Each structure stands twice: as structure tokens, then as C-alpha cells.
């Protein structure tokens, strides 16, 4: 059997998950598979498949070669960054309103992005909601979970709660704007937890983009510039993960504004291409890979992937749920049970190996057919 010739061809920063996971993590895993041959970008016309990110000009360059290479686009949905912290960043809020309301035909980056999406053969959706959108447009698409390729030195192991009064570590990692919208929730929750433990919160993110630091609290809050290796080291000692949803809007005035522009404060229509439209489950995937019980808002991906494990308590749908779920997890038995089950599922269904194999199976199937069937998902 001939080897599958694959090329990874994109530009990006390893601190950005949508680049790091497929173009570093998946790449590292795939090159260990004997049936795959990795092709260098300068020889992309010799590849069977090329993985890209739309909007970088690379897909257009490949398309102009008129070769038979099949183009696969990760992150085909377009994101518009927004920030509505009018008290700490008024200019940012004004720019966000402009970006959200500006007609897309005047957005050069959006036009370039969509042009390259349309030149792609297969679109990789990181949530089922995005998958449904592309399937409704009759596009060849596949749902792939963007699961990190964790270094072998950080193999998952089940966690145990420390004794009362001892150090307890909590972590939030990723998008700084999501932190800016959630810090009050974190402060209130961890102030209560500090009555039982010596709490230390790690916020691992782009610290330059933080508008408000947590102060006047009972716990220690440490801000760490995002680096994946540093994050992995922190997660080895973390006891709880925080997975808020960016669209949980607490400000009544902001909610009214969002209801007029973003369908009730929630992006029900993919025509509104706003940041973090995807599942936001990446934070949960990583906590689970380290066996860390997390408190998460209820998104579709969170519920479908972890609903059975959290069936007794569920996920956050209102402000009061954070404390309810925390209290449930403070039972040593509940904590240990969930930690064990997160480890198990992260080594099977939600492993990088599983996702890479599903992706490769999809590509082989696509190439062997007439390409007329847009249902190439194999969940």
C-alpha cells in the first residue's frame, strides 16, 4: 500500500491553539505513523493532502499550481475579536462595536479568508455547530476535536484533593478577553473556597491584554504569560480548572446591546462571525488530559463529551451554579471519581491518537470516492 503523502503548510504562533494543535501537535503525532510520509512545503505539489489555515495566501498559492493536491482547511470559520469592557477599555469597546457592525464586504481580511475557504476541498470544524453550518452549505467537512498532543513526560494521572488548610491550585488558561469577562466570577468563587484551603489561582494567558487584575481577595492570584510548556508544568499541580463561556453576559445593559446585534447574546447564526463562536471546549480537553476536574459552562461540546461523567451535577447555566458544582467536587469521593473518568476518556475517545486516526481515515475515504458526498464525518 502506498504511503499517504501529507504536507503541513501554515504560518502561526505556537501560543495560539488553532495553529499549535494541528500544525505542531497533530504534525508531531502523524509523522510517527508508518503509513504516512510528510512532504515539505516547498514540494507541496507532490503531496496527496495539504493542511492549511485560510486567509494566509497559502491556499491561493497552492490552488494556482493546478495540481491534484487536496486542500484541508483548519479553522475555516472567521473570528472577529471583540471586547466590551467599557469601564476599563472604552476604546476597545468602541472598536469592537465597529468590527461587529461593519459590513463584511468592507473587511479585507474576511474577504481573503472566505476566498481561501472556497478554494479548500475539506473543512475541519472544531465543533458540531460549525460542522452543521458547513454541511448546510453542502461543503465537504469533518468534525475533529482539537486535542493537544501532550508530551509523554506529562502522562495523565488521577488527582486527589489536598487536606483542608493545605495549598490548593486552580487554573484558567487561554483567551485573555474571556478572563476579562469572567474575573468577578473567579474572585467570588475562590474567595469562598479560600475558607477551606490556601488557594492559589494561575491565570495563564497573554498578560498584556488583561484589563483588570484580581485584588482584595483571600487567595493568591498569579498571572503567567502563555507558554504551552509552562502551562503543562502548572497543570501537573492543578486541582481545579475553570472553563467559562465567553457569551455568559452578566451586564444587563450589555446584554440588551448584544440581543440587538447577536441574537439574544448568543451567536445562533454563523453569519455573525464573532470570536469564540466555536465550542470553547479546548480548555476542558486539556484539563481532562491531566485528570483535573473542571467547572464549565454548558456548551454543546462540553455537554456531549463530558455529560455522562458530570451527570450527577451538570454544568453552569446560571451564576449560582459555579458554587453548587464546586461544592459537589469538594467531596473527596466525587472528586476522585471524576478525575479517574476524565483520565480514562482522555486516553481513548478524546485522545489525540483517536482524532488523528479519524482525520486520516476521512482523507483516505475522500480520495477514494468521487468527492460528491459532503458527509465525510465519522464521529
Helices and strands as residue ranges (DSSP letters): E 4-8, H 17-20, I 21-26, H 27-30, E 36-39, G 41-46, E 49-53, H 58-63, E 70-74, H 90-101, G 104-106, H 108-119, E 122-125, H 128-136, E 141-143, G 152-154, E 167-173, H 176-193, E 198-205, G 207-209, E 220-225, H 228-235, E 240-243, H 252-261, H 282-289, E 294-296, H 300-306, H 321-329, H 332-346, H 352-368
